[in-house]
Amino acid sequence: MKKQDVKIANREAWIGLGLVVFNFVWWFAFAYGLGNRQPDQYTYILGLPAWFFYSCVLGFIVMAILVTIVVKKFFVAISFDEEKDAE
């Protein structure tokens, strides 16, 4: 693996870590922000408590879109095959 490939892999790993942190913050903020009430005070969206809908359903959709965009725009295809010496 070339030095440039290692730099690309490290950059992509940091991007992936950023997406994971964003996903956790999104989930935590909605799950514990809106879900920190008594169940009789919950509001509902499509029959689900709002905290669950925003944290799990909408969060999944947002993350699927973000990951798709990030992979298409920022990730690079790297060949992991051993380079053969030219004879």
Summary of the structure (lengths in Angstrom):
residues: 87
radius of gyration: 20.0
end to end distance: 20.1
largest distance: 76.1
contacts: 191
relative contact order: 0.14
helix: 69%
strand: 5%
